Structures are given as C-alpha cells and as structure tokens.
Amino acid sequence: MLDAQIDWHSLPIQEAALALYKHERIKRNSANAPLVDELITSNWLVPEDEQDGFMLSARGRSGLVELMDLRLPEWREWLDVLEGDPLLLSELFELRWNFLQEQLRSDLPRVLNRKSLQHALLGNPEQTLPDHLQKQLPQLELSEDRCLHLRGNMDLKLVRKHGNSIELKKIWRQLSEAVLPERDFRQVHELDGELPYLVMSIEDRGVFLDIDLPENLLAIWAPPDQLELVGDFLKFLPQFVPHVHFGDLDHRGLVIAERLAIQSQRPVRRFIPAFWQDYLPHFAAATQDEPSDKNTSGKGERWRGPVLSVELLRKLMTSNRWLAQAPLLLDARLHEEMRKLMD
C-alpha cells in the first residue's frame, strides 16, 4: 500500500504527511492529492464539513506514525519544527493566502515581483515559492525585475508582442542609456530597424556609461547577476553580428565571458586591447580569495584553472595579479582599438 502512486521524495507530499501528523486533518489540493486519495481509499481519512477537508480516522491515527517511519525515516529529526512555533512552509502559505483571498484586488497585475510575492506569502523574500504552492494562485508571471542597460547610436527598435515598438534611438538621444525592465523585455519578440555591426558586453558599470562608442556598436552592461537576461537579449541578434566581451582581467572576468557564451548560445571573443600590457607595472594588483571591499565584490578574484596562452593573461596568472578595465577609459588608444573591431 502507498508505494507505487506516491513520490515520497516530493516536498508537497512530505509536508502533507507532516502537517497531517501535526494537526490530524488536511485539505486536499492538486499537490497532495496522491497521498490524500490513497489514505481515503484505505479508510485512513474521513471527510469533514469543509469542502475538500479530511481528518484522520482511528485507523489512520494508529497507522500514520508507522507509515512515516517506513517512508520518511528522518521525520523524527524534524520534531523541533513539528512541535515548536515555526509553521511548515505550506501551512504559512495557506494561512496567509486564505486571508489575502478575502481581500484580493480584482485588477491583480499580470506580472508580479517574485521577491515581493514570496515576502507576502512566505514571510521571507529569499524563500523560493515552490511550484506546487504557486499553482494555487491565479495565473501570474513572476519577474526578478532585473534590467537591461543598453547604449548605442543606431536606429534599433524592439518589437513587442502587443503595443508600439520601443525605439531605442529616441531614448539614447535624451538619456545616457536605455533601461529596459525584465517584465517589459519579456514582451519583446524580435528586433527591427538598423542592426549593430558589433555588440559589446561590458562588466564595469562606470566603463559602460563612460566609454566612447564607435558608430554602429551596441554596448550592454553585463554584471554577474544579470547574465541570464543579457544572454536572452543576445539571442535576438543574428549570428552574423559578432559579440565581444570587455571585462576586468581576473578570474571572474573570464567566467563572465564563458557564461555569456553559454547563456546566449553564440560565440564570444574577449576584448583585450594590445596596449593593455603597458599597464602591468603600475596598475596590476594582487588577486585575493575574498574581496576586502564589499563595493567591489568579486573584483580581483584569485585565478583558477590552467594558465592561458595569451601573453598578458599568462603573466597575470603566473604572478597572481589582475588588471581592472576602468583605467583604460583615460587612454586615447582605447577608442582606436574599439574602432578596429568594426573593420
């Protein structure tokens, strides 16, 4: 009994069994239905007056502990949760969601911020809302609300599924950059207008904003926590538009380029200006296992992996040093190196 139809490794099944032990009653839903239906068939559960509500029968009370010992041997280690004040995740969700449903606004947004929703329903913005609980909500699209940051000078348009196209050139004429929230980007289905000759992802925020862009080059800010969004944008560009990544010369800078190539499913070249080697004597800094400054978190990360053949990288890796990209902004040779990329 209770073997073939039930996945005891499933979080909703585990929580349902624990909540049933704790309260001796349960409300049937799509996530816990395999367990509840089996218990009903075995006469371990009897219906209550509340719709989809069931309580343990005398037979169920006597058999539940034995069943959990058999299928969830570790359940007794959770007694501090079961017998203490903290609620199980599903219990807290049900408590909060049942209250909110009575006050629910009729014009609920189609897209909601994921962390805000998790804070509202689970009391912790960092606690992931499991799929089986999300399915109990109205049809919603959850967004991390990251943003795309774009700079350029070509007449490029983002064609949305509904509504007018986003004309990036008009934004660039008035602002330093075009900032596109993720929830708006997810409505884009193609690019139109003048395509760039080259797209360059840039790691450092200041460099992205300050760098002088050649004609027909599209720049994208690519911080480590937004690479998925940047990669999804790059997929819209035809394969004949080359992609180069300009980042710090440290371990993280190399990893960012690799992750962008994987996320975008397209090749990427690292932009290492020929004159950068001149900066070794006065600008190279020692790498570190952990950054000492939270504002530069991750910069100067210690090298890992095999030594690369590129001469500048080889010198940095063998001496445990790194170079930041920011000083190059003051070098007159940078724009000429970028222009050569377009030839």
C-alpha positions in Angstrom: 0.0 0.0 0.0 1.0 3.6 -0.6 4.0 2.6 -2.6 3.6 2.9 -6.4 1.5 6.1 -6.6 3.3 8.3 -4.2 6.6 10.1 -4.6 7.9 10.3 -1.0 10.8 12.5 -2.2 8.4 15.2 -3.2 8.3 18.3 -0.9 4.5 18.7 -1.1 4.0 15.0 -0.1 6.5 15.3 2.8 4.9 18.5 4.1 1.4 17.0 3.7 2.3 13.9 5.8 4.0 16.1 8.5 1.1 18.5 8.6 -1.3 15.6 8.9 0.6 14.2 11.8 0.7 17.7 13.4 -3.0 18.6 13.0 -4.7 15.2 12.3 -6.5 16.9 9.4 -5.7 18.0 5.9 -7.2 19.9 2.9 -6.9 18.2 -0.4 -5.2 20.0 -3.3 -3.6 19.0 -6.6 -0.1 18.8 -4.9 -1.0 16.4 -2.1 -3.8 14.6 -3.9 -1.8 11.3 -4.4 -1.3 10.9 -0.7 -4.8 12.1 0.3 -6.5 9.9 -2.2 -4.6 6.8 -1.1 -5.4 7.5 2.6 -9.1 7.9 1.7 -9.1 4.6 -0.2 -7.5 2.9 2.8 -10.1 4.5 5.2 -7.4 6.4 7.0 -9.1 9.7 6.2 -12.8 10.6 6.6 -14.4 13.8 5.2 -15.1 16.9 7.2 -17.8 19.5 6.6 -15.3 21.9 4.9 -15.0 21.3 1.2 -12.0 19.1 0.4 -11.3 18.8 4.1 -10.5 15.4 5.7 -9.4 14.2 9.2 -7.6 11.1 10.4 -9.7 8.1 11.3 -8.9 6.0 14.3 -7.2 3.6 11.9 -5.3 6.4 10.3 -4.0 7.7 13.6 -2.7 4.4 14.6 -1.0 3.7 11.2 0.4 7.1 10.3 3.5 7.0 12.6 4.4 3.5 11.3 3.9 4.7 7.7 6.2 7.7 8.2 8.8 5.6 9.9 8.8 3.4 6.8 8.7 6.1 4.1 10.2 9.1 5.8 12.8 7.7 8.2 14.2 11.1 9.0 10.9 12.7 10.0 11.6 12.4 13.7 14.6 14.7 13.3 12.1 17.4 12.4 10.2 17.2 15.7 11.6 20.6 16.7 9.7 22.0 13.7 6.6 19.9 14.3 6.3 20.7 18.0 7.7 24.2 18.0 6.2 27.5 16.9 7.5 27.7 13.3 5.0 26.7 10.7 5.7 24.4 7.8 6.1 26.3 4.5 2.8 25.1 3.2 1.0 25.9 6.5 2.3 29.5 6.4 1.3 29.8 2.8 -2.2 28.5 3.4 -2.6 30.8 6.4 -1.6 34.0 4.5 -3.1 33.1 1.2 -6.5 32.3 2.7 -6.5 35.7 4.4 -5.5 37.6 1.3 -8.0 35.9 -0.9 -10.8 37.5 1.1 -9.3 41.0 0.3 -7.9 40.2 -3.1 -8.0 43.1 -5.6 -9.9 42.5 -8.8 -7.3 44.0 -11.0 -4.4 41.8 -9.9 -1.3 42.6 -12.1 -0.4 40.0 -14.7 3.3 40.3 -13.6 4.5 40.4 -10.0 7.9 40.8 -8.5 9.0 37.4 -7.2 10.6 38.6 -4.0 7.6 40.8 -3.1 5.2 37.8 -3.6 7.5 35.5 -1.6 7.7 38.0 1.2 3.9 38.4 1.3 3.1 34.7 1.3 6.1 33.1 3.0 7.4 35.9 5.2 10.8 35.8 3.5 11.7 37.4 0.2 14.6 35.0 -0.3 12.5 31.8 0.3 11.6 30.3 -3.1 7.9 29.8 -3.6 7.6 26.1 -4.6 5.8 25.2 -7.8 3.0 23.3 -6.0 2.1 26.4 -4.0 2.4 28.8 -6.9 -0.1 26.7 -8.8 -2.8 27.5 -6.2 -2.5 31.2 -7.1 -4.2 33.0 -10.0 -2.3 32.8 -13.3 0.7 35.1 -12.7 4.0 35.8 -14.3 6.8 36.3 -11.7 9.7 38.6 -12.5 13.1 39.0 -10.9 12.8 42.7 -12.2 16.4 42.8 -13.4 17.0 45.4 -16.1 18.8 45.5 -19.4 21.1 48.5 -19.8 21.8 49.4 -23.5 23.9 52.1 -25.2 24.3 52.8 -28.9 23.6 55.2 -31.7 21.8 53.1 -34.4 18.1 53.2 -35.2 17.3 49.9 -33.4 13.7 49.0 -32.4 12.4 46.4 -30.0 9.2 44.9 -31.4 6.7 43.9 -28.7 4.0 41.3 -28.9 1.5 43.9 -28.0 1.7 47.7 -28.3 4.1 50.0 -30.1 7.7 49.1 -30.7 10.4 50.6 -28.4 12.5 53.0 -30.4 15.9 52.9 -28.6 17.4 55.8 -30.7 14.8 58.2 -29.3 15.8 57.2 -25.7 19.5 57.5 -26.4 19.0 61.0 -27.8 17.7 62.1 -24.4 19.4 59.8 -21.9 22.8 58.2 -21.4 21.3 54.7 -21.6 18.1 52.8 -22.3 17.0 50.8 -19.3 14.5 48.0 -20.0 12.9 46.2 -17.1 12.7 42.5 -17.4 8.9 42.4 -17.4 9.0 44.7 -20.5 11.8 42.8 -22.2 9.8 39.5 -21.9 7.2 41.1 -24.2 9.7 41.7 -27.0 9.6 39.1 -29.7 12.1 40.5 -32.4 14.4 43.3 -33.3 13.7 45.7 -36.2 15.4 48.6 -37.8 19.2 49.2 -38.0 21.1 46.3 -36.5 24.5 46.9 -34.9 27.7 45.8 -36.6 29.1 44.6 -33.3 27.7 44.1 -29.8 30.0 44.6 -26.8 29.1 43.4 -23.2 30.9 45.4 -20.5 31.4 44.3 -16.9 32.1 47.5 -15.1 29.2 49.9 -14.7 31.3 53.1 -14.9 33.1 51.9 -18.0 29.8 51.0 -19.7 28.5 54.6 -19.1 31.7 56.5 -19.8 33.2 54.7 -22.8 33.1 56.5 -26.1 31.2 54.2 -28.6 32.1 54.0 -32.3 29.3 54.2 -34.8 27.1 51.0 -35.1 28.4 49.4 -31.9 25.8 48.3 -29.3 27.0 48.2 -25.7 25.3 46.1 -22.9 26.1 46.3 -19.2 26.8 42.7 -18.1 27.1 42.5 -14.3 27.5 38.9 -12.9 23.9 38.7 -11.5 22.2 39.7 -14.8 24.0 37.4 -17.3 20.8 35.4 -17.9 18.9 38.4 -19.0 21.8 39.7 -21.2 22.2 36.3 -22.8 18.5 36.2 -23.6 18.8 39.6 -25.3 21.8 38.5 -27.3 19.7 35.6 -28.7 17.7 38.1 -30.7 20.7 39.3 -32.6 21.6 37.4 -35.8 24.7 35.1 -35.6 26.5 37.4 -38.2 26.6 40.2 -35.6 29.8 39.4 -33.6 29.9 39.6 -29.8 32.9 40.7 -27.8 33.2 40.9 -24.0 35.2 43.7 -22.3 35.8 42.9 -18.7 38.4 43.0 -15.9 41.3 40.7 -16.4 40.7 38.5 -13.4 39.1 35.1 -12.9 35.6 36.5 -12.7 36.1 38.5 -15.9 36.9 35.3 -17.8 34.0 33.4 -16.2 31.5 36.2 -17.2 32.6 35.8 -20.9 32.2 32.0 -20.7 28.7 32.2 -19.0 27.5 34.7 -21.6 28.6 32.4 -24.4 26.6 29.5 -22.8 23.6 31.7 -22.0 23.4 33.3 -25.4 24.3 30.1 -27.4 26.6 32.1 -29.5 30.4 32.6 -29.7 32.1 35.4 -27.7 35.6 36.9 -28.0 37.3 38.7 -25.2 38.4 42.3 -25.9 42.0 42.7 -24.7 43.4 45.9 -26.2 47.0 45.4 -27.4 48.3 48.3 -25.2 46.9 46.8 -22.0 50.2 45.1 -21.3 51.7 48.6 -20.8 49.6 48.8 -17.6 51.3 45.9 -15.8 54.0 47.7 -13.9 51.8 50.4 -12.4 48.2 49.2 -12.4 48.3 45.4 -11.7 47.1 44.4 -8.2 47.4 41.2 -6.2 44.5 38.8 -6.5 42.6 37.8 -3.4 40.4 34.9 -2.3 37.8 37.2 -0.9 37.3 40.9 -1.8 38.2 43.3 1.0 35.7 45.9 -0.2 32.0 45.0 -0.5 31.5 47.7 -3.1 33.9 45.8 -5.4 32.6 42.4 -4.5 34.3 39.7 -6.6 36.8 42.0 -8.4 40.3 40.8 -8.3 39.2 37.2 -7.7 42.1 34.7 -7.5 42.9 32.8 -10.7 41.8 29.2 -11.1 42.2 26.7 -13.8 45.1 26.2 -16.3 47.4 29.1 -17.3 46.2 30.5 -20.7 48.4 31.1 -23.7 47.5 34.8 -24.2 50.7 36.6 -23.1 49.1 39.2 -20.9 46.8 36.6 -19.2 49.8 34.3 -18.7 51.8 37.0 -17.0 48.9 37.9 -14.7 48.0 34.3 -13.8 51.6 33.2 -13.1 52.2 36.2 -10.8 48.7 36.1 -9.1 47.9 39.7 -10.3 44.9 41.2 -12.1 44.0 44.4 -14.1 40.9 46.5 -13.8 39.4 47.8 -17.0 38.5 51.2 -15.6 41.9 52.9 -16.1 41.8 52.3 -19.9 39.0 54.9 -20.2 41.6 57.6 -19.9 43.8 56.2 -22.6 43.5 57.8 -26.1 44.3 54.4 -27.7 41.1 52.7 -26.5 38.8 54.3 -29.0 41.1 53.4 -31.9 41.2 49.8 -30.7 37.5 49.7 -30.5 37.1 51.2 -34.0 39.4 48.4 -35.3 36.9 45.9 -34.0 34.4 47.3 -36.5 36.7 46.8 -39.6 
